[in-house]
């Protein structure tokens, strides 16, 4: 099944919500028609940026894990906001910034980017760098000295990302040792 027509239809339906269509049959039909006139050509023009065929079954399998990922991310976002606000309001709270090395089990660019962005969007943490050879993220945390506190949410996101992006590893697999993956070259080159 070709993917670009589904993307075009999705863009047309999204246009209904973005545009705020009147809740009448004519209003919905008109807005959907305008969305189709814009969405289908855009999807057709950018069809090279995604695969020609779509795995509907795989997408249906990944959808619940995507929802769980978003819910977990929102939960971590709220907890991190409260934690950072607490530390700002009570300056006596410990702030021990440090950089934590986070070896990953996910390997696809999209999965690594999703996790790296989730880290950066969460207050108190920032993805500083990614070492492709070692498949490792370097994360700065305001409580980086407590490495487990930084790693725990990342590992849970990664468990869902392994399923969402149909990675080779599974959530039960151990985290690889980055020194064994990339040869342990410490100068980054």
C-alpha positions in Angstrom: 0.0 0.0 0.0 1.4 3.4 -1.0 2.0 5.7 2.0 1.7 9.2 0.4 -2.1 9.0 -0.1 -2.5 8.1 3.6 -0.3 11.0 4.6 -2.3 13.3 2.3 -5.6 12.2 3.9 -4.0 12.6 7.4 -3.0 16.2 6.5 -6.5 16.9 5.2 -8.1 15.7 8.4 -5.6 17.6 10.5 -6.6 20.7 8.6 -10.1 20.3 9.9 -8.8 20.6 13.5 -6.2 23.3 12.8 -8.6 25.5 10.8 -11.5 25.0 13.2 -14.1 24.0 10.7 -17.8 24.9 11.4 -19.7 21.9 12.8 -22.0 21.7 9.9 -21.9 19.2 7.1 -21.1 21.9 4.5 -18.5 23.5 6.7 -16.7 20.2 7.4 -16.9 19.2 3.7 -15.5 22.5 2.5 -12.7 22.5 5.0 -11.9 18.9 4.2 -11.8 19.7 0.5 -9.4 22.6 1.1 -7.3 20.4 3.3 -7.2 17.7 0.6 -6.3 20.3 -2.1 -3.3 21.2 0.0 -2.5 18.0 1.8 -2.4 15.6 -1.1 0.0 17.6 -3.3 2.3 18.2 -0.3 2.3 14.4 0.5 3.0 13.6 -3.2 5.8 16.1 -3.4 7.5 14.9 -0.3 6.9 11.2 -0.9 10.6 10.5 -1.3 11.2 11.3 2.4 9.4 8.2 3.6 9.2 4.7 2.4 7.0 3.9 -0.6 5.2 1.0 1.3 3.6 1.2 4.6 3.4 -1.6 7.2 -0.1 -1.1 8.6 0.2 -4.1 10.9 3.5 -2.8 12.4 2.0 0.7 12.8 -1.0 -0.8 14.7 1.3 -2.8 16.9 3.4 0.3 17.6 0.5 2.7 18.3 -0.3 1.6 21.9 3.4 1.9 22.8 3.5 5.4 21.2 0.6 6.4 23.4 2.3 5.0 26.5 5.5 6.8 25.5 3.7 10.1 25.3 1.9 9.5 28.6 5.2 8.6 30.3 6.9 11.6 28.8 4.1 14.0 30.0 4.4 12.4 33.5 8.2 12.9 33.6 7.8 16.4 32.2 5.4 17.4 35.1 7.7 15.7 37.7 10.8 17.5 36.3 9.0 20.8 36.2 8.0 20.5 39.9 11.5 19.3 40.8 13.2 22.3 39.1 10.7 24.7 40.5 11.3 23.3 44.0 15.0 23.7 43.6 14.6 27.3 42.5 12.3 28.2 45.3 14.4 26.5 48.0 18.0 27.3 47.1 19.2 25.0 49.8 18.2 22.0 47.7 21.2 20.2 46.3 22.1 21.0 42.7 25.0 18.8 41.7 25.3 19.1 37.9 27.3 16.5 36.0 27.4 14.8 32.6 26.1 11.3 32.4 27.1 8.8 29.7 24.0 7.0 28.5 24.7 4.0 26.3 21.6 3.1 24.2 19.9 -0.1 23.0 18.0 1.8 20.3 20.0 2.3 17.1 17.9 3.9 14.4 18.3 7.6 13.9 14.6 8.3 14.5 14.6 6.4 17.8 17.8 8.1 19.1 16.5 11.5 18.1 13.2 10.9 19.8 14.9 9.9 23.1 17.5 12.8 22.8 14.7 15.3 22.2 12.7 13.9 25.1 15.7 14.4 27.4 16.3 17.9 26.2 12.6 18.9 26.6 12.5 17.7 30.2 13.6 20.5 32.6 16.8 19.8 34.4 18.4 17.7 31.7 20.0 18.4 28.3 21.3 16.1 25.6 24.8 17.5 24.9 26.2 15.1 22.3 25.7 11.8 20.6 28.6 9.4 19.8 27.5 7.3 16.9 30.4 4.9 17.1 29.6 4.1 20.7 25.8 4.6 20.4 25.9 6.8 23.5 24.3 10.0 24.5 25.9 12.5 26.8 23.4 14.1 29.1 23.8 17.0 31.4 21.6 16.9 34.5 21.2 19.3 37.4 21.3 16.2 39.6 23.8 14.4 37.4 25.8 13.2 40.4 22.8 10.9 41.0 23.3 8.9 37.8 20.4 6.6 38.5 18.0 9.5 38.8 19.0 10.6 35.3 19.0 7.1 33.8 15.7 5.8 35.1 13.3 7.8 32.9 15.6 7.4 29.9 15.6 3.6 30.2 11.8 3.6 30.5 11.4 5.8 27.3 13.9 3.5 25.6 11.8 0.4 26.5 8.9 1.9 24.6 11.1 3.2 21.7 12.4 -0.3 21.1 8.9 -1.4 20.3 7.7 1.8 18.6 10.6 1.8 16.1 10.8 -2.0 15.7 14.4 -2.2 16.9 16.4 -5.4 16.9 16.8 -5.4 20.7 13.9 -5.8 23.1 13.2 -4.1 26.4 14.5 -7.0 28.4 18.0 -6.9 26.7 20.9 -5.6 28.7 22.4 -2.2 27.9 25.6 -2.7 25.8 28.9 -1.6 27.1 29.9 1.5 25.0 33.6 0.6 25.3 32.9 -2.7 23.5 30.7 -1.2 20.8 33.0 1.6 19.7 36.4 0.4 20.8 36.7 2.8 23.8 38.3 5.7 21.9 38.1 8.5 24.5 39.2 11.5 22.4 35.9 11.4 20.4 37.6 11.1 17.0 
